[in-house]
Amino acid sequence: MLLSMLVNWGSSLAAMIIGIWWSYSMYSEFNTYAQREVLNPFLAACIPIFNIYAFYLFCDELNKEATKRGRPGFIDPTVTCCLIFILGIGWPIYQGKLNEFWDLVAYQQQY
């Protein structure tokens, strides 16, 4: 019984730390690219209600940057934020689009 409780708490704590680290990394990576601080990545990753607004804002900024590079409608911030609550897949969608954006930037810099 005690071991199962420790495993439960330990895995929950590990998942929370990994989630905070993951979101902090994504936000700071985008801030570095934008050469300005869209929002403080630590606050955006750690403050519960503020992180929803931050996620929307970062999705919107990613969409604006992609539009500048010729890809309008790259990511829909509203739908992506809703998918966090409905299916819990908003973060992976954002990460996938961010990776796709880095590929787009690398391709355009190459040619």
N, CA, C and O atoms as a GROMACS GRO file, in nm:
protein
  444
    1MET      N    1   0.082  -0.119   0.000
    1MET     CA    2   0.000   0.000   0.000
    1MET      C    3   0.087   0.126   0.000
    1MET      O    4   0.063   0.218  -0.077
    2LEU      N    5   0.186   0.129   0.086
    2LEU     CA    6   0.273   0.245   0.094
    2LEU      C    7   0.353   0.263  -0.035
    2LEU      O    8   0.371   0.375  -0.083
    3LEU      N    9   0.400   0.153  -0.089
    3LEU     CA   10   0.477   0.160  -0.212
    3LEU      C   11   0.393   0.214  -0.328
    3LEU      O   12   0.441   0.294  -0.408
    4SER      N   13   0.270   0.172  -0.337
    4SER     CA   14   0.183   0.220  -0.444
    4SER      C   15   0.153   0.369  -0.428
    4SER      O   16   0.143   0.441  -0.527
    5MET      N   17   0.138   0.415  -0.304
    5MET     CA   18   0.118   0.557  -0.280
    5MET      C   19   0.241   0.638  -0.320
    5MET      O   20   0.228   0.744  -0.381
    6LEU      N   21   0.358   0.588  -0.285
    6LEU     CA   22   0.482   0.657  -0.322
    6LEU      C   23   0.500   0.664  -0.473
    6LEU      O   24   0.541   0.766  -0.527
    7VAL      N   25   0.469   0.554  -0.540
    7VAL     CA   26   0.479   0.552  -0.686
    7VAL      C   27   0.380   0.650  -0.747
    7VAL      O   28   0.413   0.722  -0.841
    8ASN      N   29   0.259   0.654  -0.693
    8ASN     CA   30   0.156   0.745  -0.742
    8ASN      C   31   0.199   0.890  -0.726
    8ASN      O   32   0.194   0.968  -0.821
    9TRP      N   33   0.241   0.927  -0.606
    9TRP     CA   34   0.285   1.064  -0.580
    9TRP      C   35   0.411   1.098  -0.659
    9TRP      O   36   0.424   1.207  -0.714
   10GLY      N   37   0.503   1.005  -0.664
   10GLY     CA   38   0.629   1.029  -0.736
   10GLY      C   39   0.608   1.049  -0.885
   10GLY      O   40   0.667   1.139  -0.944
   11SER      N   41   0.523   0.967  -0.945
   11SER     CA   42   0.498   0.982  -1.088
   11SER      C   43   0.420   1.110  -1.117
   11SER      O   44   0.442   1.174  -1.220
   12SER      N   45   0.329   1.148  -1.028
   12SER     CA   46   0.256   1.273  -1.046
   12SER      C   47   0.349   1.393  -1.037
   12SER      O   48   0.340   1.486  -1.117
   13LEU      N   49   0.439   1.390  -0.940
   13LEU     CA   50   0.536   1.498  -0.924
   13LEU      C   51   0.630   1.504  -1.044
   13LEU      O   52   0.661   1.613  -1.094
   14ALA      N   53   0.676   1.390  -1.090
   14ALA     CA   54   0.764   1.386  -1.208
   14ALA      C   55   0.693   1.440  -1.331
   14ALA      O   56   0.752   1.515  -1.409
   15ALA      N   57   0.568   1.403  -1.350
   15ALA     CA   58   0.491   1.452  -1.466
   15ALA      C   59   0.473   1.603  -1.459
   15ALA      O   60   0.481   1.671  -1.561
   16MET      N   61   0.447   1.656  -1.340
   16MET     CA   62   0.431   1.800  -1.323
   16MET      C   63   0.562   1.873  -1.355
   16MET      O   64   0.560   1.975  -1.424
   17ILE      N   65   0.673   1.822  -1.305
   17ILE     CA   66   0.803   1.886  -1.330
   17ILE      C   67   0.838   1.880  -1.478
   17ILE      O   68   0.886   1.979  -1.534
   18ILE      N   69   0.814   1.767  -1.541
   18ILE     CA   70   0.842   1.754  -1.685
   18ILE      C   71   0.753   1.849  -1.765
   18ILE      O   72   0.799   1.909  -1.862
   19GLY      N   73   0.626   1.862  -1.727
   19GLY     CA   74   0.535   1.954  -1.796
   19GLY      C   75   0.579   2.099  -1.784
   19GLY      O   76   0.575   2.174  -1.882
   20ILE      N   77   0.621   2.139  -1.665
   20ILE     CA   78   0.670   2.276  -1.645
   20ILE      C   79   0.797   2.299  -1.725
   20ILE      O   80   0.813   2.402  -1.790
   21TRP      N   81   0.888   2.202  -1.721
   21TRP     CA   82   1.014   2.216  -1.796
   21TRP      C   83   0.987   2.223  -1.946
   21TRP      O   84   1.048   2.303  -2.017
   22TRP      N   85   0.896   2.139  -1.995
   22TRP     CA   86   0.863   2.135  -2.137
   22TRP      C   87   0.804   2.269  -2.183
   22TRP      O   88   0.848   2.325  -2.284
   23SER      N   89   0.706   2.320  -2.109
   23SER     CA   90   0.645   2.446  -2.149
   23SER      C   91   0.745   2.561  -2.137
   23SER      O   92   0.747   2.650  -2.222
   24TYR      N   93   0.826   2.562  -2.032
   24TYR     CA   94   0.929   2.665  -2.018
   24TYR      C   95   1.025   2.662  -2.137
   24TYR      O   96   1.061   2.767  -2.190
   25SER      N   97   1.065   2.544  -2.179
   25SER     CA   98   1.158   2.530  -2.293
   25SER      C   99   1.095   2.582  -2.422
   25SER      O  100   1.161   2.652  -2.498
   26MET      N  101   0.969   2.547  -2.446
   26MET     CA  102   0.902   2.593  -2.568
   26MET      C  103   0.890   2.745  -2.569
   26MET      O  104   0.917   2.809  -2.670
   27TYR      N  105   0.848   2.802  -2.456
   27TYR     CA  106   0.829   2.947  -2.450
   27TYR      C  107   0.961   3.022  -2.462
   27TYR      O  108   0.969   3.122  -2.534
   28SER      N  109   1.064   2.975  -2.394
   28SER     CA  110   1.193   3.045  -2.401
   28SER      C  111   1.255   3.031  -2.540
   28SER      O  112   1.321   3.123  -2.588
   29GLU      N  113   1.234   2.917  -2.605
   29GLU     CA  114   1.283   2.897  -2.741
   29GLU      C  115   1.218   2.997  -2.836
   29GLU      O  116   1.285   3.054  -2.922
   30PHE      N  117   1.088   3.017  -2.822
   30PHE     CA  118   1.019   3.111  -2.910
   30PHE      C  119   1.059   3.255  -2.878
   30PHE      O  120   1.074   3.336  -2.969
   31ASN      N  121   1.077   3.288  -2.750
   31ASN     CA  122   1.123   3.421  -2.712
   31ASN      C  123   1.260   3.450  -2.772
   31ASN      O  124   1.286   3.561  -2.818
   32THR      N  125   1.347   3.350  -2.773
   32THR     CA  126   1.480   3.367  -2.831
   32THR      C  127   1.470   3.396  -2.980
   32THR      O  128   1.540   3.483  -3.031
   33TYR      N  129   1.383   3.324  -3.048
   33TYR     CA  130   1.365   3.347  -3.192
   33TYR      C  131   1.309   3.487  -3.216
   33TYR      O  132   1.356   3.558  -3.305
   34ALA      N  133   1.209   3.526  -3.140
   34ALA     CA  134   1.143   3.655  -3.160
   34ALA      C  135   1.234   3.772  -3.121
   34ALA      O  136   1.205   3.886  -3.156
   35GLN      N  137   1.340   3.745  -3.050
   35GLN     CA  138   1.435   3.845  -3.000
   35GLN      C  139   1.366   3.948  -2.911
   35GLN      O  140   1.406   4.064  -2.905
   36ARG      N  141   1.264   3.903  -2.845
   36ARG     CA  142   1.193   3.984  -2.746
   36ARG      C  143   1.120   3.887  -2.654
   36ARG      O  144   1.102   3.770  -2.686
   37GLU      N  145   1.079   3.938  -2.542
   37GLU     CA  146   1.009   3.850  -2.448
   37GLU      C  147   0.859   3.868  -2.469
   37GLU      O  148   0.801   3.967  -2.425
   38VAL      N  149   0.798   3.771  -2.534
   38VAL     CA  150   0.653   3.774  -2.552
   38VAL      C  151   0.589   3.770  -2.414
   38VAL      O  152   0.505   3.855  -2.382
   39LEU      N  153   0.628   3.675  -2.334
   39LEU     CA  154   0.592   3.666  -2.192
   39LEU      C  155   0.707   3.596  -2.121
   39LEU      O  156   0.785   3.524  -2.183
   40ASN      N  157   0.716   3.618  -1.991
   40ASN     CA  158   0.819   3.551  -1.913
   40ASN      C  159   0.790   3.401  -1.914
   40ASN      O  160   0.683   3.359  -1.870
   41PRO      N  161   0.883   3.318  -1.963
   41PRO     CA  162   0.856   3.175  -1.974
   41PRO      C  163   0.832   3.107  -1.840
   41PRO      O  164   0.752   3.013  -1.831
   42PHE      N  165   0.899   3.152  -1.734
   42PHE     CA  166   0.880   3.090  -1.603
   42PHE      C  167   0.739   3.116  -1.552
   42PHE      O  168   0.673   3.025  -1.502
   43LEU      N  169   0.694   3.240  -1.563
   43LEU     CA  170   0.558   3.273  -1.519
   43LEU      C  171   0.454   3.202  -1.605
   43LEU      O  172   0.353   3.153  -1.554
   44ALA      N  173   0.480   3.197  -1.735
   44ALA     CA  174   0.385   3.132  -1.827
   44ALA      C  175   0.374   2.983  -1.799
   44ALA      O  176   0.269   2.924  -1.823
   45ALA      N  177   0.479   2.923  -1.750
   45ALA     CA  178   0.478   2.778  -1.724
   45ALA      C  179   0.422   2.744  -1.586
   45ALA      O  180   0.368   2.635  -1.567
   46CYS      N  181   0.434   2.835  -1.490
   46CYS     CA  182   0.406   2.798  -1.351
   46CYS      C  183   0.276   2.853  -1.292
   46CYS      O  184   0.222   2.792  -1.199
   47ILE      N  185   0.224   2.963  -1.341
   47ILE     CA  186   0.105   3.022  -1.280
   47ILE      C  187  -0.019   2.961  -1.347
   47ILE      O  188  -0.036   2.975  -1.468
   48PRO      N  189  -0.105   2.894  -1.271
   48PRO     CA  190  -0.214   2.814  -1.327
   48PRO      C  191  -0.309   2.884  -1.425
   48PRO      O  192  -0.327   2.832  -1.535
   49ILE      N  193  -0.370   2.994  -1.392
   49ILE     CA  194  -0.465   3.058  -1.483
   49ILE      C  195  -0.390   3.137  -1.590
   49ILE      O  196  -0.432   3.142  -1.706
   50PHE      N  197  -0.281   3.198  -1.551
   50PHE     CA  198  -0.201   3.277  -1.645
   50PHE      C  199  -0.145   3.191  -1.757
   50PHE      O  200  -0.126   3.240  -1.869
   51ASN      N  201  -0.117   3.063  -1.730
   51ASN     CA  202  -0.058   2.979  -1.834
   51ASN      C  203  -0.155   2.952  -1.949
   51ASN      O  204  -0.110   2.924  -2.061
   52ILE      N  205  -0.283   2.958  -1.925
   52ILE     CA  206  -0.380   2.941  -2.034
   52ILE      C  207  -0.373   3.062  -2.127
   52ILE      O  208  -0.371   3.047  -2.249
   53TYR      N  209  -0.371   3.182  -2.068
   53TYR     CA  210  -0.356   3.304  -2.147
   53TYR      C  211  -0.223   3.304  -2.221
   53TYR      O  212  -0.216   3.342  -2.338
   54ALA      N  213  -0.117   3.263  -2.152
   54ALA     CA  214   0.016   3.259  -2.214
   54ALA      C  215   0.019   3.162  -2.331
   54ALA      O  216   0.077   3.192  -2.435
   55PHE      N  217  -0.043   3.047  -2.315
   55PHE     CA  218  -0.047   2.949  -2.423
   55PHE      C  219  -0.118   3.007  -2.545
   55PHE      O  220  -0.072   2.992  -2.658
   56TYR      N  221  -0.231   3.073  -2.522
   56TYR     CA  222  -0.304   3.137  -2.632
   56TYR      C  223  -0.217   3.243  -2.699
   56TYR      O  224  -0.210   3.250  -2.822
   57LEU      N  225  -0.151   3.324  -2.618
   57LEU     CA  226  -0.068   3.432  -2.673
   57LEU      C  227   0.049   3.378  -2.754
   57LEU      O  228   0.081   3.431  -2.861
   58PHE      N  229   0.114   3.272  -2.706
   58PHE     CA  230   0.224   3.214  -2.780
   58PHE      C  231   0.175   3.149  -2.910
   58PHE      O  232   0.244   3.156  -3.012
   59CYS      N  233   0.059   3.086  -2.907
   59CYS     CA  234   0.002   3.030  -3.031
   59CYS      C  235  -0.027   3.141  -3.131
   59CYS      O  236   0.000   3.127  -3.251
   60ASP      N  237  -0.080   3.252  -3.082
   60ASP     CA  238  -0.110   3.366  -3.169
   60ASP      C  239   0.017   3.425  -3.228
   60ASP      O  240   0.022   3.458  -3.346
   61GLU      N  241   0.121   3.439  -3.145
   61GLU     CA  242   0.249   3.492  -3.194
   61GLU      C  243   0.312   3.398  -3.297
   61GLU      O  244   0.368   3.444  -3.397
   62LEU      N  245   0.302   3.269  -3.273
   62LEU     CA  246   0.353   3.172  -3.370
   62LEU      C  247   0.279   3.184  -3.502
   62LEU      O  248   0.339   3.176  -3.609
   63ASN      N  249   0.149   3.204  -3.495
   63ASN     CA  250   0.068   3.222  -3.615
   63ASN      C  251   0.110   3.348  -3.691
   63ASN      O  252   0.119   3.346  -3.814
   64LYS      N  253   0.135   3.457  -3.618
   64LYS     CA  254   0.178   3.582  -3.682
   64LYS      C  255   0.314   3.565  -3.750
   64LYS      O  256   0.334   3.612  -3.862
   65GLU      N  257   0.407   3.498  -3.682
   65GLU     CA  258   0.540   3.477  -3.741
   65GLU      C  259   0.533   3.387  -3.864
   65GLU      O  260   0.604   3.409  -3.962
   66ALA      N  261   0.447   3.287  -3.860
   66ALA     CA  262   0.431   3.199  -3.976
   66ALA      C  263   0.367   3.274  -4.093
   66ALA      O  264   0.401   3.250  -4.208
   67THR      N  265   0.274   3.364  -4.062
   67THR     CA  266   0.211   3.445  -4.166
   67THR      C  267   0.315   3.534  -4.234
   67THR      O  268   0.311   3.553  -4.356
   68LYS      N  269   0.408   3.589  -4.156
   68LYS     CA  270   0.515   3.672  -4.213
   68LYS      C  271   0.602   3.590  -4.309
   68LYS      O  272   0.660   3.645  -4.403
   69ARG      N  273   0.610   3.461  -4.285
   69ARG     CA  274   0.693   3.374  -4.369
   69ARG      C  275   0.611   3.303  -4.478
   69ARG      O  276   0.659   3.209  -4.541
   70GLY      N  277   0.487   3.350  -4.499
   70GLY     CA  278   0.409   3.297  -4.610
   70GLY      C  279   0.320   3.179  -4.577
   70GLY      O  280   0.275   3.109  -4.668
   71ARG      N  281   0.291   3.155  -4.450
   71ARG     CA  282   0.203   3.043  -4.410
   71ARG      C  283   0.087   3.096  -4.325
   71ARG      O  284   0.087   3.076  -4.204
   72PRO      N  285  -0.011   3.164  -4.387
   72PRO     CA  286  -0.125   3.213  -4.308
   72PRO      C  287  -0.210   3.097  -4.254
   72PRO      O  288  -0.217   2.990  -4.315
   73GLY      N  289  -0.272   3.120  -4.141
   73GLY     CA  290  -0.356   3.017  -4.080
   73GLY      C  291  -0.277   2.897  -4.034
   73GLY      O  292  -0.325   2.784  -4.041
   74PHE      N  293  -0.157   2.920  -3.987
   74PHE     CA  294  -0.066   2.812  -3.949
   74PHE      C  295  -0.117   2.732  -3.830
   74PHE      O  296  -0.113   2.609  -3.831
   75ILE      N  297  -0.166   2.801  -3.728
   75ILE     CA  298  -0.222   2.735  -3.610
   75ILE      C  299  -0.336   2.821  -3.559
   75ILE      O  300  -0.326   2.944  -3.558
   76ASP      N  301  -0.444   2.760  -3.517
   76ASP     CA  302  -0.558   2.834  -3.464
   76ASP      C  303  -0.546   2.836  -3.311
   76ASP      O  304  -0.564   2.732  -3.247
   77PRO      N  305  -0.517   2.953  -3.254
   77PRO     CA  306  -0.496   2.959  -3.109
   77PRO      C  307  -0.618   2.916  -3.027
   77PRO      O  308  -0.604   2.850  -2.924
   78THR      N  309  -0.737   2.954  -3.072
   78THR     CA  310  -0.858   2.922  -2.995
   78THR      C  311  -0.883   2.772  -2.992
   78THR      O  312  -0.909   2.715  -2.886
   79VAL      N  313  -0.876   2.708  -3.108
   79VAL     CA  314  -0.899   2.563  -3.114
   79VAL      C  315  -0.792   2.489  -3.035
   79VAL      O  316  -0.823   2.393  -2.964
   80THR      N  317  -0.668   2.532  -3.048
   80THR     CA  318  -0.559   2.465  -2.977
   80THR      C  319  -0.576   2.478  -2.826
   80THR      O  320  -0.551   2.382  -2.752
   81CYS      N  321  -0.618   2.595  -2.779
   81CYS     CA  322  -0.644   2.612  -2.635
   81CYS      C  323  -0.760   2.525  -2.588
   81CYS      O  324  -0.754   2.467  -2.480
   82CYS      N  325  -0.865   2.516  -2.669
   82CYS     CA  326  -0.978   2.431  -2.632
   82CYS      C  327  -0.938   2.284  -2.627
   82CYS      O  328  -0.988   2.209  -2.543
   83LEU      N  329  -0.848   2.243  -2.714
   83LEU     CA  330  -0.805   2.103  -2.716
   83LEU      C  331  -0.724   2.066  -2.592
   83LEU      O  332  -0.710   1.948  -2.560
   84ILE      N  333  -0.670   2.165  -2.523
   84ILE     CA  334  -0.602   2.136  -2.396
   84ILE      C  335  -0.703   2.081  -2.297
   84ILE      O  336  -0.676   1.984  -2.226
   85PHE      N  337  -0.820   2.143  -2.292
   85PHE     CA  338  -0.921   2.104  -2.193
   85PHE      C  339  -1.003   1.983  -2.236
   85PHE      O  340  -1.038   1.899  -2.153
   86ILE      N  341  -1.032   1.973  -2.364
   86ILE     CA  342  -1.120   1.866  -2.411
   86ILE      C  343  -1.045   1.734  -2.420
   86ILE      O  344  -1.088   1.634  -2.361
   87LEU      N  345  -0.937   1.732  -2.493
   87LEU     CA  346  -0.864   1.606  -2.514
   87LEU      C  347  -0.725   1.605  -2.452
   87LEU      O  348  -0.662   1.500  -2.442
   88GLY      N  349  -0.678   1.722  -2.410
   88GLY     CA  350  -0.544   1.728  -2.352
   88GLY      C  351  -0.433   1.722  -2.455
   88GLY      O  352  -0.319   1.692  -2.420
   89ILE      N  353  -0.465   1.749  -2.581
   89ILE     CA  354  -0.362   1.738  -2.685
   89ILE      C  355  -0.318   1.873  -2.740
   89ILE      O  356  -0.251   1.878  -2.843
   90GLY      N  357  -0.353   1.981  -2.673
   90GLY     CA  358  -0.312   2.113  -2.720
   90GLY      C  359  -0.162   2.133  -2.717
   90GLY      O  360  -0.104   2.190  -2.810
   91TRP      N  361  -0.097   2.086  -2.609
   91TRP     CA  362   0.049   2.100  -2.598
   91TRP      C  363   0.123   2.026  -2.709
   91TRP      O  364   0.210   2.085  -2.773
   92PRO      N  365   0.091   1.900  -2.734
   92PRO     CA  366   0.161   1.831  -2.844
   92PRO      C  367   0.134   1.894  -2.980
   92PRO      O  368   0.222   1.893  -3.067
   93ILE      N  369   0.014   1.947  -3.001
   93ILE     CA  370  -0.015   2.014  -3.128
   93ILE      C  371   0.073   2.138  -3.142
   93ILE      O  372   0.131   2.162  -3.248
   94TYR      N  373   0.082   2.216  -3.034
   94TYR     CA  374   0.167   2.336  -3.037
   94TYR      C  375   0.313   2.297  -3.061
   94TYR      O  376   0.382   2.361  -3.141
   95GLN      N  377   0.360   2.194  -2.993
   95GLN     CA  378   0.499   2.150  -3.012
   95GLN      C  379   0.522   2.104  -3.156
   95GLN      O  380   0.626   2.135  -3.214
   96GLY      N  381   0.428   2.032  -3.214
   96GLY     CA  382   0.440   1.989  -3.352
   96GLY      C  383   0.444   2.106  -3.449
   96GLY      O  384   0.523   2.108  -3.543
   97LYS      N  385   0.358   2.205  -3.425
   97LYS     CA  386   0.357   2.323  -3.511
   97LYS      C  387   0.484   2.406  -3.492
   97LYS      O  388   0.536   2.464  -3.587
   98LEU      N  389   0.534   2.411  -3.369
   98LEU     CA  390   0.659   2.482  -3.344
   98LEU      C  391   0.774   2.415  -3.417
   98LEU      O  392   0.858   2.482  -3.476
   99ASN      N  393   0.779   2.282  -3.414
   99ASN     CA  394   0.882   2.209  -3.488
   99ASN      C  395   0.868   2.233  -3.639
   99ASN      O  396   0.968   2.250  -3.709
  100GLU      N  397   0.745   2.233  -3.687
  100GLU     CA  398   0.720   2.260  -3.829
  100GLU      C  399   0.766   2.402  -3.865
  100GLU      O  400   0.819   2.424  -3.974
  101PHE      N  401   0.744   2.497  -3.774
  101PHE     CA  402   0.787   2.635  -3.797
  101PHE      C  403   0.939   2.643  -3.804
  101PHE      O  404   0.994   2.714  -3.889
  102TRP      N  405   1.009   2.570  -3.714
  102TRP     CA  406   1.156   2.572  -3.718
  102TRP      C  407   1.206   2.511  -3.849
  102TRP      O  408   1.306   2.558  -3.903
  103ASP      N  409   1.140   2.410  -3.900
  103ASP     CA  410   1.176   2.353  -4.030
  103ASP      C  411   1.155   2.455  -4.142
  103ASP      O  412   1.237   2.465  -4.233
  104LEU      N  413   1.046   2.529  -4.134
  104LEU     CA  414   1.017   2.633  -4.232
  104LEU      C  415   1.123   2.742  -4.229
  104LEU      O  416   1.170   2.786  -4.334
  105VAL      N  417   1.162   2.785  -4.110
  105VAL     CA  418   1.265   2.888  -4.095
  105VAL      C  419   1.398   2.837  -4.150
  105VAL      O  420   1.466   2.909  -4.224
  106ALA      N  421   1.435   2.715  -4.117
  106ALA     CA  422   1.561   2.659  -4.165
  106ALA      C  423   1.561   2.646  -4.317
  106ALA      O  424   1.662   2.673  -4.381
  107TYR      N  425   1.450   2.605  -4.374
  107TYR     CA  426   1.440   2.590  -4.519
  107TYR      C  427   1.454   2.726  -4.588
  107TYR      O  428   1.524   2.738  -4.688
  108GLN      N  429   1.385   2.828  -4.533
  108GLN     CA  430   1.391   2.960  -4.595
  108GLN      C  431   1.528   3.024  -4.579
  108GLN      O  432   1.570   3.102  -4.665
  109GLN      N  433   1.599   2.994  -4.472
  109GLN     CA  434   1.734   3.048  -4.455
  109GLN      C  435   1.832   2.978  -4.548
  109GLN      O  436   1.932   3.037  -4.588
  110GLN      N  437   1.803   2.854  -4.581
  110GLN     CA  438   1.892   2.776  -4.666
  110GLN      C  439   1.880   2.822  -4.812
  110GLN      O  440   1.979   2.823  -4.885
  111TYR      N  441   1.759   2.860  -4.855
  111TYR     CA  442   1.738   2.897  -4.995
  111TYR      C  443   1.704   3.041  -5.012
  111TYR      O  444   1.683   3.086  -5.124
   0.00000   0.00000   0.00000
